Amino acid sequence: MTVRRAPRFAPFMGLGVLVGVVIAAIVAYAGPGDPTLTRESIFGFFIMVFAIPGLLLGALLVLVLDRISVRRSRRAVAERTYDDESHTD
């Protein structure tokens, strides 16, 4: 049996989206104003621009960490045990 710790995809991808949304907020609200567009519409545009690459970078990071965990996997021996006396060999 091989034992390893594999990372979960969802937290890394969610963190990538969250970082993208934060960057979008900084870019949208720190930049100069535009009289033809509202800050919220600019923010919505930049969410798409930064959240999708953040999602992809989070997925790429988890794939790299998964490859590292495969290399660090160890072999283990498992032995079956029983709680009651009816399964004795």
TORDREN-695545 format. One record per atom (N, C-alpha, C, CB): residue in three letters; residue number from 1; chain; atom name; x, y, z. Coordinates in nm, 3 decimals, padded with zeros to 5 digits, m for minus. Glycine has a CB too. Example, Ala and Ser with C-alpha at 12.3 -4.5 7.8 and 13.67 -1.06 7.14 Angstrom:
% residues 2
PT  rest   nr  kette  atom       c1       c2       c3
PT   ALA    1      A     N   01.319  m00.569   00.780
PT   ALA    1      A    CA   01.230  m00.450   00.780
PT   ALA    1      A     C   01.320  m00.330   00.780
PT   ALA    1      A    CB   01.131  m00.447   00.905
PT   SER    2      A     N   01.285  m00.225   00.708
PT   SER    2      A    CA   01.367  m00.106   00.714
PT   SER    2      A     C   01.290   00.003   00.787
PT   SER    2      A    CB   01.408  m00.060   00.572
//
This chain:
% residues 89
PT  rest   nr  kette  atom       c1       c2       c3
PT   MET    1      A     N   00.085  m00.115   00.000
PT   MET    1      A    CA   00.000   00.000   00.000
PT   MET    1      A     C   00.091   00.123   00.000
PT   MET    1      A    CB  m00.097  m00.001   00.122
PT   THR    2      A     N   00.050   00.223  m00.075
PT   THR    2      A    CA   00.124   00.348  m00.081
PT   THR    2      A     C   00.049   00.454  m00.001
PT   THR    2      A    CB   00.145   00.394  m00.227
PT   VAL    3      A     N   00.122   00.525   00.083
PT   VAL    3      A    CA   00.063   00.629   00.167
PT   VAL    3      A     C   00.120   00.764   00.126
PT   VAL    3      A    CB   00.089   00.600   00.318
PT   ARG    4      A     N   00.030   00.860   00.099
PT   ARG    4      A    CA   00.075   00.995   00.068
PT   ARG    4      A     C  m00.034   01.094   00.106
PT   ARG    4      A    CB   00.112   01.009  m00.082
PT   ARG    5      A     N   00.004   01.218   00.121
PT   ARG    5      A    CA  m00.091   01.325   00.150
PT   ARG    5      A     C  m00.115   01.401   00.021
PT   ARG    5      A    CB  m00.040   01.419   00.263
PT   ALA    6      A     N  m00.235   01.391  m00.032
PT   ALA    6      A    CA  m00.270   01.459  m00.157
PT   ALA    6      A     C  m00.348   01.586  m00.125
PT   ALA    6      A    CB  m00.352   01.365  m00.250
PT   PRO    7      A     N  m00.313   01.697  m00.190
PT   PRO    7      A    CA  m00.388   01.821  m00.166
PT   PRO    7      A     C  m00.525   01.816  m00.233
PT   PRO    7      A    CB  m00.309   01.942  m00.219
PT   ARG    8      A     N  m00.619   01.890  m00.178
PT   ARG    8      A    CA  m00.753   01.900  m00.236
PT   ARG    8      A     C  m00.756   02.018  m00.334
PT   ARG    8      A    CB  m00.861   01.918  m00.125
PT   PHE    9      A     N  m00.829   02.001  m00.443
PT   PHE    9      A    CA  m00.832   02.102  m00.548
PT   PHE    9      A     C  m00.911   02.227  m00.507
PT   PHE    9      A    CB  m00.891   02.044  m00.673
PT   ALA   10      A     N  m01.028   02.209  m00.448
PT   ALA   10      A    CA  m01.120   02.320  m00.424
PT   ALA   10      A     C  m01.060   02.434  m00.340
PT   ALA   10      A    CB  m01.243   02.269  m00.356
PT   PRO   11      A     N  m00.991   02.407  m00.228
PT   PRO   11      A    CA  m00.937   02.519  m00.152
PT   PRO   11      A     C  m00.834   02.601  m00.229
PT   PRO   11      A    CB  m00.875   02.468  m00.025
PT   PHE   12      A     N  m00.749   02.536  m00.306
PT   PHE   12      A    CA  m00.648   02.608  m00.382
PT   PHE   12      A     C  m00.712   02.691  m00.493
PT   PHE   12      A    CB  m00.546   02.511  m00.442
PT   MET   13      A     N  m00.809   02.634  m00.562
PT   MET   13      A    CA  m00.876   02.707  m00.669
PT   MET   13      A     C  m00.960   02.821  m00.611
PT   MET   13      A    CB  m00.965   02.612  m00.752
PT   GLY   14      A     N  m01.025   02.797  m00.499
PT   GLY   14      A    CA  m01.101   02.903  m00.433
PT   GLY   14      A     C  m01.013   03.017  m00.387
PT   GLY   14      A    CB  m01.177   02.847  m00.315
PT   LEU   15      A     N  m00.895   02.983  m00.335
PT   LEU   15      A    CA  m00.801   03.086  m00.293
PT   LEU   15      A     C  m00.752   03.167  m00.413
PT   LEU   15      A    CB  m00.681   03.023  m00.219
PT   GLY   16      A     N  m00.730   03.100  m00.526
PT   GLY   16      A    CA  m00.690   03.171  m00.647
PT   GLY   16      A     C  m00.797   03.269  m00.693
PT   GLY   16      A    CB  m00.660   03.072  m00.758
PT   VAL   17      A     N  m00.924   03.228  m00.686
PT   VAL   17      A    CA  m01.034   03.317  m00.723
PT   VAL   17      A     C  m01.042   03.434  m00.625
PT   VAL   17      A    CB  m01.169   03.240  m00.725
PT   LEU   18      A     N  m01.026   03.406  m00.497
PT   LEU   18      A    CA  m01.031   03.512  m00.396
PT   LEU   18      A     C  m00.920   03.614  m00.416
PT   LEU   18      A    CB  m01.022   03.452  m00.256
PT   VAL   19      A     N  m00.800   03.568  m00.445
PT   VAL   19      A    CA  m00.689   03.660  m00.473
PT   VAL   19      A     C  m00.720   03.743  m00.597
PT   VAL   19      A    CB  m00.556   03.583  m00.491
PT   GLY   20      A     N  m00.777   03.680  m00.699
PT   GLY   20      A    CA  m00.815   03.752  m00.820
PT   GLY   20      A     C  m00.920   03.859  m00.794
PT   GLY   20      A    CB  m00.867   03.656  m00.923
PT   VAL   21      A     N  m01.017   03.830  m00.708
PT   VAL   21      A    CA  m01.121   03.928  m00.675
PT   VAL   21      A     C  m01.061   04.045  m00.596
PT   VAL   21      A    CB  m01.234   03.862  m00.593
PT   VAL   22      A     N  m00.970   04.016  m00.505
PT   VAL   22      A    CA  m00.905   04.123  m00.429
PT   VAL   22      A     C  m00.823   04.212  m00.522
PT   VAL   22      A    CB  m00.814   04.064  m00.319
PT   ILE   23      A     N  m00.749   04.152  m00.614
PT   ILE   23      A    CA  m00.672   04.232  m00.710
PT   ILE   23      A     C  m00.765   04.314  m00.798
PT   ILE   23      A    CB  m00.583   04.140  m00.797
PT   ALA   24      A     N  m00.877   04.256  m00.838
PT   ALA   24      A    CA  m00.975   04.330  m00.919
PT   ALA   24      A     C  m01.031   04.449  m00.843
PT   ALA   24      A    CB  m01.090   04.237  m00.962
PT   ALA   25      A     N  m01.058   04.433  m00.715
PT   ALA   25      A    CA  m01.109   04.544  m00.634
PT   ALA   25      A     C  m01.006   04.655  m00.623
PT   ALA   25      A    CB  m01.149   04.495  m00.495
PT   ILE   26      A     N  m00.881   04.617  m00.603
PT   ILE   26      A    CA  m00.774   04.717  m00.592
PT   ILE   26      A     C  m00.761   04.794  m00.723
PT   ILE   26      A    CB  m00.640   04.651  m00.555
PT   VAL   27      A     N  m00.759   04.722  m00.834
PT   VAL   27      A    CA  m00.743   04.788  m00.965
PT   VAL   27      A     C  m00.865   04.875  m00.997
PT   VAL   27      A    CB  m00.723   04.683  m01.075
PT   ALA   28      A     N  m00.985   04.827  m00.967
PT   ALA   28      A    CA  m01.107   04.900  m01.003
PT   ALA   28      A     C  m01.126   05.026  m00.919
PT   ALA   28      A    CB  m01.228   04.811  m00.987
PT   TYR   29      A     N  m01.097   05.018  m00.790
PT   TYR   29      A    CA  m01.126   05.131  m00.702
PT   TYR   29      A     C  m01.007   05.222  m00.678
PT   TYR   29      A    CB  m01.177   05.081  m00.571
PT   ALA   30      A     N  m00.886   05.180  m00.713
PT   ALA   30      A    CA  m00.769   05.265  m00.693
PT   ALA   30      A     C  m00.736   05.346  m00.818
PT   ALA   30      A    CB  m00.649   05.180  m00.655
PT   GLY   31      A     N  m00.787   05.305  m00.932
PT   GLY   31      A    CA  m00.757   05.374  m01.056
PT   GLY   31      A     C  m00.839   05.502  m01.072
PT   GLY   31      A    CB  m00.782   05.283  m01.173
PT   PRO   32      A     N  m00.810   05.577  m01.177
PT   PRO   32      A    CA  m00.886   05.700  m01.201
PT   PRO   32      A     C  m01.029   05.668  m01.244
PT   PRO   32      A    CB  m00.817   05.785  m01.309
PT   GLY   33      A     N  m01.120   05.755  m01.210
PT   GLY   33      A    CA  m01.260   05.735  m01.243
PT   GLY   33      A     C  m01.289   05.763  m01.390
PT   GLY   33      A    CB  m01.347   05.824  m01.157
PT   ASP   34      A     N  m01.395   05.703  m01.440
PT   ASP   34      A    CA  m01.437   05.723  m01.578
PT   ASP   34      A     C  m01.584   05.768  m01.574
PT   ASP   34      A    CB  m01.419   05.592  m01.664
PT   PRO   35      A     N  m01.615   05.881  m01.637
PT   PRO   35      A    CA  m01.754   05.929  m01.629
PT   PRO   35      A     C  m01.854   05.841  m01.705
PT   PRO   35      A    CB  m01.762   06.070  m01.683
PT   THR   36      A     N  m01.808   05.759  m01.797
PT   THR   36      A    CA  m01.901   05.675  m01.874
PT   THR   36      A     C  m01.927   05.539  m01.809
PT   THR   36      A    CB  m01.847   05.654  m02.013
PT   LEU   37      A     N  m01.844   05.500  m01.715
PT   LEU   37      A    CA  m01.859   05.369  m01.650
PT   LEU   37      A     C  m01.864   05.386  m01.499
PT   LEU   37      A    CB  m01.744   05.274  m01.689
PT   THR   38      A     N  m01.941   05.302  m01.432
PT   THR   38      A    CA  m01.943   05.305  m01.286
PT   THR   38      A     C  m01.828   05.220  m01.233
PT   THR   38      A    CB  m02.079   05.253  m01.231
PT   ARG   39      A     N  m01.794   05.244  m01.109
PT   ARG   39      A    CA  m01.688   05.163  m01.045
PT   ARG   39      A     C  m01.728   05.016  m01.038
PT   ARG   39      A    CB  m01.657   05.216  m00.903
PT   GLU   40      A     N  m01.855   04.990  m01.018
PT   GLU   40      A    CA  m01.902   04.852  m01.006
PT   GLU   40      A     C  m01.891   04.778  m01.139
PT   GLU   40      A    CB  m02.047   04.849  m00.958
PT   SER   41      A     N  m01.918   04.845  m01.249
PT   SER   41      A    CA  m01.903   04.778  m01.379
PT   SER   41      A     C  m01.756   04.752  m01.411
PT   SER   41      A    CB  m01.968   04.861  m01.491
PT   ILE   42      A     N  m01.670   04.846  m01.371
PT   ILE   42      A    CA  m01.526   04.825  m01.389
PT   ILE   42      A     C  m01.480   04.709  m01.301
PT   ILE   42      A    CB  m01.446   04.954  m01.354
PT   PHE   43      A     N  m01.532   04.705  m01.178
PT   PHE   43      A    CA  m01.498   04.596  m01.087
PT   PHE   43      A     C  m01.544   04.461  m01.143
PT   PHE   43      A    CB  m01.562   04.620  m00.949
PT   GLY   44      A     N  m01.664   04.455  m01.198
PT   GLY   44      A    CA  m01.714   04.331  m01.259
PT   GLY   44      A     C  m01.629   04.285  m01.375
PT   GLY   44      A    CB  m01.856   04.349  m01.305
PT   PHE   45      A     N  m01.584   04.380  m01.456
PT   PHE   45      A    CA  m01.496   04.345  m01.568
PT   PHE   45      A     C  m01.364   04.289  m01.517
PT   PHE   45      A    CB  m01.470   04.469  m01.657
PT   PHE   46      A     N  m01.305   04.356  m01.419
PT   PHE   46      A    CA  m01.176   04.310  m01.369
PT   PHE   46      A     C  m01.187   04.181  m01.288
PT   PHE   46      A    CB  m01.112   04.418  m01.283
PT   ILE   47      A     N  m01.305   04.151  m01.234
PT   ILE   47      A    CA  m01.323   04.019  m01.170
PT   ILE   47      A     C  m01.301   03.909  m01.273
PT   ILE   47      A    CB  m01.465   04.007  m01.106
PT   MET   48      A     N  m01.359   03.926  m01.391
PT   MET   48      A    CA  m01.340   03.826  m01.497
PT   MET   48      A     C  m01.194   03.821  m01.542
PT   MET   48      A    CB  m01.431   03.856  m01.617
PT   VAL   49      A     N  m01.131   03.936  m01.548
PT   VAL   49      A    CA  m00.993   03.942  m01.596
PT   VAL   49      A     C  m00.897   03.876  m01.497
PT   VAL   49      A    CB  m00.951   04.088  m01.619
PT   PHE   50      A     N  m00.920   03.893  m01.366
PT   PHE   50      A    CA  m00.826   03.841  m01.267
PT   PHE   50      A     C  m00.871   03.713  m01.198
PT   PHE   50      A    CB  m00.802   03.946  m01.164
PT   ALA   51      A     N  m01.000   03.687  m01.184
PT   ALA   51      A    CA  m01.046   03.569  m01.112
PT   ALA   51      A     C  m01.024   03.441  m01.192
PT   ALA   51      A    CB  m01.193   03.582  m01.076
PT   ILE   52      A     N  m01.046   03.446  m01.321
PT   ILE   52      A    CA  m01.027   03.325  m01.403
PT   ILE   52      A     C  m00.880   03.283  m01.407
PT   ILE   52      A    CB  m01.078   03.347  m01.546
PT   PRO   53      A     N  m00.785   03.375  m01.431
PT   PRO   53      A    CA  m00.644   03.334  m01.421
PT   PRO   53      A     C  m00.606   03.291  m01.279
PT   PRO   53      A    CB  m00.554   03.449  m01.465
PT   GLY   54      A     N  m00.667   03.352  m01.176
PT   GLY   54      A    CA  m00.641   03.308  m01.039
PT   GLY   54      A     C  m00.687   03.166  m01.016
PT   GLY   54      A    CB  m00.710   03.401  m00.940
PT   LEU   55      A     N  m00.803   03.131  m01.072
PT   LEU   55      A    CA  m00.854   02.994  m01.064
PT   LEU   55      A     C  m00.757   02.898  m01.133
PT   LEU   55      A    CB  m00.993   02.984  m01.129
PT   LEU   56      A     N  m00.710   02.935  m01.249
PT   LEU   56      A    CA  m00.619   02.848  m01.324
PT   LEU   56      A     C  m00.484   02.835  m01.254
PT   LEU   56      A    CB  m00.599   02.901  m01.466
PT   LEU   57      A     N  m00.434   02.944  m01.197
PT   LEU   57      A    CA  m00.307   02.936  m01.123
PT   LEU   57      A     C  m00.322   02.851  m00.997
PT   LEU   57      A    CB  m00.257   03.076  m01.087
PT   GLY   58      A     N  m00.436   02.860  m00.930
PT   GLY   58      A    CA  m00.461   02.774  m00.814
PT   GLY   58      A     C  m00.464   02.628  m00.852
PT   GLY   58      A    CB  m00.591   02.813  m00.747
PT   ALA   59      A     N  m00.527   02.596  m00.967
PT   ALA   59      A    CA  m00.530   02.458  m01.015
PT   ALA   59      A     C  m00.391   02.410  m01.053
PT   ALA   59      A    CB  m00.625   02.445  m01.134
PT   LEU   60      A     N  m00.313   02.497  m01.115
PT   LEU   60      A    CA  m00.176   02.461  m01.151
PT   LEU   60      A     C  m00.092   02.435  m01.027
PT   LEU   60      A    CB  m00.112   02.571  m01.237
PT   LEU   61      A     N  m00.109   02.518  m00.925
PT   LEU   61      A    CA  m00.035   02.500  m00.800
PT   LEU   61      A     C  m00.070   02.367  m00.735
PT   LEU   61      A    CB  m00.063   02.614  m00.704
PT   VAL   62      A     N  m00.197   02.330  m00.733
PT   VAL   62      A    CA  m00.236   02.204  m00.670
PT   VAL   62      A     C  m00.183   02.085  m00.751
PT   VAL   62      A    CB  m00.389   02.195  m00.656
PT   LEU   63      A     N  m00.175   02.097  m00.882
PT   LEU   63      A    CA  m00.118   01.990  m00.962
PT   LEU   63      A     C   00.031   01.972  m00.934
PT   LEU   63      A    CB  m00.139   02.017  m01.111
PT   VAL   64      A     N   00.103   02.083  m00.917
PT   VAL   64      A    CA   00.246   02.075  m00.883
PT   VAL   64      A     C   00.263   02.012  m00.745
PT   VAL   64      A    CB   00.311   02.216  m00.886
PT   LEU   65      A     N   00.182   02.056  m00.648
PT   LEU   65      A    CA   00.191   01.997  m00.514
PT   LEU   65      A     C   00.152   01.850  m00.514
PT   LEU   65      A    CB   00.102   02.074  m00.417
PT   ASP   66      A     N   00.059   01.810  m00.599
PT   ASP   66      A    CA   00.022   01.669  m00.610
PT   ASP   66      A     C   00.137   01.587  m00.665
PT   ASP   66      A    CB  m00.102   01.653  m00.699
PT   ARG   67      A     N   00.207   01.639  m00.764
PT   ARG   67      A    CA   00.324   01.568  m00.818
PT   ARG   67      A     C   00.432   01.554  m00.712
PT   ARG   67      A    CB   00.380   01.643  m00.940
PT   ILE   68      A     N   00.452   01.657  m00.631
PT   ILE   68      A    CA   00.551   01.649  m00.523
PT   ILE   68      A     C   00.509   01.543  m00.422
PT   ILE   68      A    CB   00.569   01.786  m00.454
PT   SER   69      A     N   00.379   01.536  m00.391
PT   SER   69      A    CA   00.333   01.437  m00.293
PT   SER   69      A     C   00.347   01.295  m00.347
PT   SER   69      A    CB   00.188   01.463  m00.254
PT   VAL   70      A     N   00.337   01.276  m00.479
PT   VAL   70      A    CA   00.357   01.143  m00.537
PT   VAL   70      A     C   00.502   01.101  m00.518
PT   VAL   70      A    CB   00.320   01.142  m00.688
PT   ARG   71      A     N   00.594   01.194  m00.537
PT   ARG   71      A    CA   00.736   01.161  m00.518
PT   ARG   71      A     C   00.769   01.131  m00.373
PT   ARG   71      A    CB   00.823   01.274  m00.567
PT   ARG   72      A     N   00.698   01.192  m00.280
PT   ARG   72      A    CA   00.726   01.172  m00.138
PT   ARG   72      A     C   00.643   01.060  m00.077
PT   ARG   72      A    CB   00.701   01.300  m00.062
PT   SER   73      A     N   00.572   00.985  m00.158
PT   SER   73      A    CA   00.488   00.877  m00.104
PT   SER   73      A     C   00.575   00.765  m00.049
PT   SER   73      A    CB   00.393   00.823  m00.213
PT   ARG   74      A     N   00.524   00.697   00.048
PT   ARG   74      A    CA   00.596   00.589   00.116
PT   ARG   74      A     C   00.516   00.461   00.106
PT   ARG   74      A    CB   00.623   00.625   00.264
PT   ARG   75      A     N   00.587   00.350   00.107
PT   ARG   75      A    CA   00.524   00.219   00.110
PT   ARG   75      A     C   00.493   00.184   00.254
PT   ARG   75      A    CB   00.614   00.110   00.044
PT   ALA   76      A     N   00.377   00.124   00.276
PT   ALA   76      A    CA   00.335   00.083   00.410
PT   ALA   76      A     C   00.272  m00.056   00.401
PT   ALA   76      A    CB   00.236   00.185   00.472
PT   VAL   77      A     N   00.277  m00.126   00.511
PT   VAL   77      A    CA   00.216  m00.258   00.520
PT   VAL   77      A     C   00.095  m00.247   00.611
PT   VAL   77      A    CB   00.318  m00.365   00.573
PT   ALA   78      A     N  m00.018  m00.297   00.564
PT   ALA   78      A    CA  m00.141  m00.294   00.643
PT   ALA   78      A     C  m00.176  m00.436   00.686
PT   ALA   78      A    CB  m00.258  m00.230   00.563
PT   GLU   79      A     N  m00.222  m00.450   00.806
PT   GLU   79      A    CA  m00.261  m00.580   00.859
PT   GLU   79      A     C  m00.406  m00.572   00.904
PT   GLU   79      A    CB  m00.168  m00.624   00.976
PT   ARG   80      A     N  m00.486  m00.669   00.861
PT   ARG   80      A    CA  m00.628  m00.669   00.897
PT   ARG   80      A     C  m00.644  m00.714   01.042
PT   ARG   80      A    CB  m00.708  m00.763   00.802
PT   THR   81      A     N  m00.724  m00.640   01.115
PT   THR   81      A    CA  m00.756  m00.676   01.253
PT   THR   81      A     C  m00.907  m00.682   01.268
PT   THR   81      A    CB  m00.695  m00.574   01.355
PT   TYR   82      A     N  m00.954  m00.761   01.363
PT   TYR   82      A    CA  m01.097  m00.777   01.389
PT   TYR   82      A     C  m01.126  m00.739   01.532
PT   TYR   82      A    CB  m01.143  m00.922   01.359
PT   ASP   83      A     N  m01.243  m00.681   01.553
PT   ASP   83      A    CA  m01.283  m00.640   01.687
PT   ASP   83      A     C  m01.347  m00.754   01.767
PT   ASP   83      A    CB  m01.379  m00.524   01.680
PT   ASP   84      A     N  m01.416  m00.844   01.700
PT   ASP   84      A    CA  m01.482  m00.952   01.773
PT   ASP   84      A     C  m01.410  m01.085   01.747
PT   ASP   84      A    CB  m01.631  m00.962   01.733
PT   GLU   85      A     N  m01.445  m01.186   01.821
PT   GLU   85      A    CA  m01.377  m01.315   01.816
PT   GLU   85      A     C  m01.429  m01.406   01.705
PT   GLU   85      A    CB  m01.390  m01.385   01.948
PT   SER   86      A     N  m01.534  m01.370   01.634
PT   SER   86      A    CA  m01.594  m01.459   01.534
PT   SER   86      A     C  m01.512  m01.468   01.406
PT   SER   86      A    CB  m01.734  m01.412   01.502
PT   HIS   87      A     N  m01.419  m01.378   01.384
PT   HIS   87      A    CA  m01.339  m01.377   01.261
PT   HIS   87      A     C  m01.196  m01.424   01.285
PT   HIS   87      A    CB  m01.338  m01.237   01.201
PT   THR   88      A     N  m01.174  m01.522   01.367
PT   THR   88      A    CA  m01.038  m01.570   01.392
PT   THR   88      A     C  m00.994  m01.662   01.280
PT   THR   88      A    CB  m01.030  m01.643   01.527
PT   ASP   89      A     N  m00.868  m01.656   01.246
PT   ASP   89      A    CA  m00.811  m01.741   01.140
PT   ASP   89      A     C  m00.753  m01.868   01.195
PT   ASP   89      A    CB  m00.705  m01.666   01.062
//
